[in-house]
C-alpha cells in the first residue's frame, strides 16, 4: 500500500489549534507528513510497490539488527538479553548478556558492528544505568563483553539505544531522557542526547563541548542513519503531538522540552519533517536508494522520505497496518533490499502468527 501525503491544510491547523501550543506547530520550513481531509490514495506505478517476505519468524521482542555478508543477521532480543545469529529458520544464541535488566522500554537494545567486522557493540539497560559493551567478533563467535561506556541514565521509558558507526569511524549513540525532561537540556548529562564516541568509548576528538555529547535537547532518539553525503539524521519520539525527523549538526540544541516539533525559536534547531504521533512513533532509520526509511511503532507503517538537493521531499507511507508495529530497518549487506523487524510481542502490540518477524523488503 502506498499513499502520497500532502502538506497540512488549513482545516487541520484549525482542528489542532485547541490542543497544540502555537510555538510547537510546524513552521514554514518544516515539512508536515500529516494526512489532510483532502488526501486520497494515489495508485502506484506498476512495479514500484514494495514487496515484503518473511526471512525470520518466532523472535521475542527483537530490537537491534545487523545484517551479515552471508545473508544471516545478528539480532538482539530486548527482554531475554540474548544476541542471536539468525539464518532463516536456523538460529543460534551467540551470547546472553547477564547484566541486562529488562523493564518497561529497557533491556538489550541496539547493536553496531565495526566496519572491519571485528567488534560488535551492544547497548543495554543494567541495574543502575544504560551501558555500552564491546565484544570481539570473528564471524562465528562473540568474545566477552567489555564495558566501554556506563552512566547513561536509565528509566522505565525513553532509554534510547540506537547506535551507528559514522563515515568518520566514530560511534554515534542515541539516548533518551528517561522521562526526566530536564536531562535533555543538561549538557553534563548523557540522557536526551546524541553521543559521539571513539571506539574505545571515550569522547571523540572534535566534539563540541569536550565531552561525549554531540547534540542535545532530545526526548528519545530511536533511529540514526547517515546519508550518501555523510550527514547524520535522527528519528525521535514526540510526546502528544509531533514526532520528528532531525538533521543533526554538532552542538545543536533540538529543543526538548521547550518545544515539541517546530518552535522557530532562536538557538533551537527545528526538525526537517514532523508527523502526528498516531502516524509514526518512529523507531529505526535507514538510508537506502536515495531516501531515508523510517520504521513506525504506533503508526504501524514504513515511511519513505525522499531526498533531493539535500532537502527532504514529501514522505510516502508503505506497508500500512500490514505487519503491525515496526521497530528496526536496515539495508542488507548487499544493499539490494531492506530488512525490517516487527515489534508486536513487547506487550504493546497485537501479535500475529509468526511474530515477531524480520521482513525482506524490496522494490
C-alpha positions in Angstrom: 0.0 0.0 0.0 1.4 3.4 -1.0 -0.1 6.8 -0.4 1.4 10.2 -1.2 0.6 12.6 1.6 0.1 16.3 1.1 1.1 19.1 3.5 -1.2 20.1 6.3 -4.3 22.1 5.2 -5.9 25.0 6.9 -8.6 22.8 8.3 -6.1 20.6 10.1 -4.4 23.6 11.6 -7.7 24.9 12.9 -8.5 21.4 14.3 -5.2 21.2 16.2 -5.2 24.8 17.4 -7.0 23.9 20.6 -4.5 21.2 21.7 -1.1 22.4 20.3 1.0 25.1 21.8 1.5 27.5 18.9 5.2 27.5 19.4 5.2 23.8 18.8 3.3 23.9 15.5 5.3 23.2 12.3 6.7 26.3 10.8 7.0 27.0 7.1 10.5 25.4 6.8 9.3 22.1 8.4 7.6 19.6 6.2 4.5 18.0 7.7 3.5 14.5 6.9 0.0 14.8 8.3 -2.7 13.5 6.1 -5.5 16.0 5.3 -9.2 15.6 4.7 -8.5 16.0 1.0 -5.8 13.4 0.9 -6.6 10.4 -1.3 -4.6 7.3 -2.3 -2.6 7.7 -5.5 -2.3 4.5 -7.5 1.3 3.3 -7.6 3.0 2.9 -10.9 3.4 -0.8 -12.0 6.4 -2.5 -10.4 7.0 0.3 -7.8 5.2 -1.1 -4.8 7.2 -2.6 -2.0 7.2 -6.3 -1.6 7.7 -7.9 1.8 8.6 -11.5 2.6 9.5 -13.2 5.9 13.1 -14.1 6.4 12.8 -15.0 10.1 9.8 -15.6 12.4 9.3 -16.5 16.0 11.5 -13.9 17.6 10.9 -12.5 21.1 11.0 -8.7 21.1 13.8 -8.2 18.6 15.5 -4.8 18.8 18.9 -4.5 17.3 19.6 -5.9 13.8 22.9 -6.3 12.0 23.0 -7.9 8.5 25.9 -10.1 7.7 27.5 -10.7 4.3 26.4 -14.4 4.1 22.7 -13.3 4.3 22.3 -14.2 8.0 21.9 -11.5 10.7 22.7 -10.7 14.3 19.6 -9.9 16.4 19.3 -8.7 19.9 16.2 -9.7 22.0 15.3 -7.0 24.4 13.9 -9.0 27.3 16.0 -12.2 27.1 19.3 -10.3 26.8 20.3 -12.8 24.0 22.2 -12.0 20.8 21.2 -14.4 18.1 22.6 -15.4 14.8 19.6 -15.9 12.6 19.6 -17.5 9.2 16.0 -18.2 8.1 14.7 -20.9 10.4 18.1 -21.6 11.8 19.2 -19.6 14.9 22.0 -19.8 17.3 22.3 -18.0 20.6 25.8 -16.5 20.5 25.7 -15.0 24.0 23.3 -13.9 26.7 24.3 -10.7 28.5 23.7 -11.5 32.1 23.9 -7.8 33.2 20.8 -6.9 31.2 17.8 -5.8 33.4 14.7 -5.6 31.2 11.8 -3.5 32.3 9.4 -1.1 30.6 11.3 0.1 27.4 14.6 -1.0 28.7 16.6 -4.2 28.1 19.1 -5.3 25.4 18.6 -2.7 22.7 20.8 -1.6 19.8 23.7 -3.3 18.1 26.5 -1.9 15.9 29.3 -3.8 14.1 32.6 -2.1 13.3 33.3 -1.6 9.5 36.1 -4.2 9.7 33.5 -6.5 11.3 35.9 -7.4 14.2 33.9 -5.9 17.1 30.2 -5.7 18.0 28.8 -3.0 20.3 25.6 -3.6 22.3 23.6 -1.0 24.2 21.6 -2.3 27.2 19.8 -1.4 30.4 21.7 -2.6 33.5 20.8 -2.4 37.2 21.6 1.3 37.7 22.2 2.8 34.2 22.4 2.1 30.5 25.7 0.8 29.2 27.6 0.1 26.0 29.7 -3.0 25.8 32.1 -4.2 23.1 32.7 -7.8 22.1 35.2 -9.3 19.7 33.6 -11.0 16.6 35.4 -13.4 14.4 32.5 -14.2 12.2 31.5 -17.2 14.3 31.9 -16.3 18.0 31.5 -13.3 20.2 34.1 -12.6 22.9 33.4 -11.5 26.4 31.7 -8.1 26.8 33.8 -5.2 27.9 32.1 -2.1 29.2 33.2 0.9 27.1 30.6 3.5 28.4 28.4 3.5 31.5 26.4 6.1 33.3 23.8 6.7 30.7 20.6 7.4 32.6 18.0 4.6 32.7 14.3 4.6 33.2 11.2 2.6 32.5 10.7 4.8 29.4 12.9 6.7 27.0 16.2 4.7 27.1 17.2 5.5 23.6 19.5 2.7 22.5 20.2 3.1 18.8 23.8 3.1 17.6 25.6 3.7 14.2 29.2 4.0 13.2 29.7 7.1 11.0 31.8 7.6 7.9 34.3 9.3 10.2 34.8 5.9 12.1 33.2 7.1 15.3 30.3 5.5 17.2 27.1 7.6 17.4 24.6 6.8 20.1 21.0 8.0 20.6 19.9 8.3 24.3 16.6 9.2 26.0 15.8 11.5 28.9 14.1 8.6 30.8 11.0 10.8 31.4 13.1 13.4 33.3 12.7 16.2 30.9 15.3 18.4 32.4 18.1 16.0 31.4 17.7 16.8 27.7 19.0 20.4 28.3 21.6 19.4 30.8 24.9 19.2 28.8 26.5 17.4 31.7 24.1 14.5 31.5 24.3 11.7 28.9 20.5 11.5 28.8 18.4 13.1 25.9 21.5 13.3 23.7 23.3 12.1 20.7 26.8 11.0 21.7 29.9 10.7 19.5 32.5 8.2 20.8 35.8 6.8 19.9 35.6 3.0 19.5 37.1 2.7 23.0 34.1 4.6 24.5 35.9 7.9 25.1 34.6 11.2 23.8 35.6 11.6 20.1 38.1 14.3 19.2 36.4 17.4 18.0 33.2 17.0 20.0 31.7 20.5 20.6 31.7 20.5 24.4 34.8 18.4 25.0 32.6 15.6 26.3 30.8 12.7 24.7 27.8 14.9 23.8 27.4 15.7 20.1 23.9 17.2 20.2 21.3 17.8 22.9 17.7 18.7 23.6 16.4 15.3 22.5 13.4 13.5 24.0 14.1 9.9 22.9 16.3 9.3 19.9 15.3 5.9 18.3 16.9 6.0 14.9 20.2 7.1 13.4 21.3 7.0 9.8 23.9 8.6 7.6 23.0 9.6 4.0 25.2 9.5 1.0 26.6 12.9 1.8 27.7 11.7 5.2 25.0 13.7 7.0 23.5 12.3 10.2 19.7 12.0 10.6 17.8 11.0 13.7 14.2 10.0 14.3 12.7 11.0 17.6 9.6 10.3 19.6 7.4 13.3 20.4 5.1 13.5 23.3 1.5 14.1 22.4 1.6 16.0 19.1 4.6 15.8 16.8 7.2 13.1 16.1 10.4 14.3 14.4 13.0 13.7 11.8 16.0 15.8 12.5 19.2 16.6 10.6 21.9 16.6 13.2 24.8 19.0 13.5 27.5 19.3 16.1 26.5 21.2 19.2 22.9 21.9 18.1 20.0 22.1 20.6 16.9 20.3 19.3 14.6 22.0 21.7 13.1 19.4 24.1 11.4 20.1 26.5 11.0 23.7 25.5 9.5 22.7 22.1 7.7 19.7 20.7 8.0 19.8 16.9 9.0 23.2 15.4 9.3 26.2 17.6 11.1 28.7 15.3 13.0 30.0 18.3 16.5 31.5 18.3 19.1 28.9 19.4 16.9 25.9 18.7 17.1 23.7 15.7 13.7 22.7 14.2 13.0 19.2 12.7 13.0 18.7 8.9 9.8 16.7 9.0 7.1 16.2 11.7 4.3 13.6 11.9 1.3 13.3 14.2 2.2 10.7 16.8 -0.7 8.4 15.6 1.1 8.2 12.2 4.6 7.5 13.4 6.1 7.0 16.9 9.3 6.4 15.0 11.9 3.9 15.7 14.6 2.7 13.3 16.0 4.8 10.4 18.0 3.7 7.4 19.4 5.3 4.2 18.6 3.2 1.0 18.4 4.1 -2.6 18.3 7.9 -2.3 15.8 8.1 0.6 15.5 7.8 4.3 13.3 4.9 5.5 11.7 5.2 9.0 10.0 2.3 10.9 7.0 3.3 12.9 5.6 1.7 16.0 2.2 3.2 16.8 1.9 4.2 13.2 2.5 0.6 12.0 4.0 1.6 8.7 7.3 2.2 6.9 7.9 5.8 5.9 10.0 6.7 2.9 11.3 10.2 2.9 12.8 11.1 -0.5 15.8 13.4 -0.7 16.5 15.9 -3.4 19.1 18.6 -3.5 19.9 18.0 0.2 16.2 18.5 1.2 13.5 16.2 2.3 10.7 15.6 -0.1 7.1 14.6 0.7 7.0 11.4 2.8 5.4 8.3 1.4 3.9 5.6 3.6 4.2 1.9 2.9 3.1 -1.4 4.4 0.5 0.5 6.5 -1.0 -1.9 9.0 0.2 -4.9 7.1 2.6 -6.2 9.8 1.8 -4.2 12.9 4.4 -2.2 14.8 7.8 -1.9 13.1 10.9 -1.5 15.1 14.1 -1.6 13.1 15.0 -1.0 9.4 18.5 -1.6 7.9 19.8 -2.3 4.4 21.0 -5.8 3.7 24.8 -6.2 3.5 24.5 -6.3 -0.3 22.3 -3.2 -0.4 19.7 -4.9 -2.6 16.8 -4.8 0.0 15.8 -3.6 3.4 15.4 -5.7 6.5 12.5 -4.6 8.7 11.7 -6.1 12.1 8.3 -6.1 13.7 7.6 -5.3 17.4 4.4 -6.9 18.3 5.5 -9.2 21.2 6.5 -6.5 23.7 3.1 -6.1 25.4 2.1 -3.1 23.4 1.3 -4.8 20.1 -1.2 -7.4 18.9 1.0 -10.5 18.0 0.1 -12.3 14.8 1.0 -15.9 13.9 4.8 -16.0 13.4 5.5 -12.8 15.3 7.9 -11.3 15.9 9.5 -11.4 12.4 12.1 -9.9 10.1 10.9 -9.0 6.7 12.9 -8.6 3.5 11.5 -5.6 1.7 12.3 -5.0 -2.0 11.0 -2.6 -4.6 
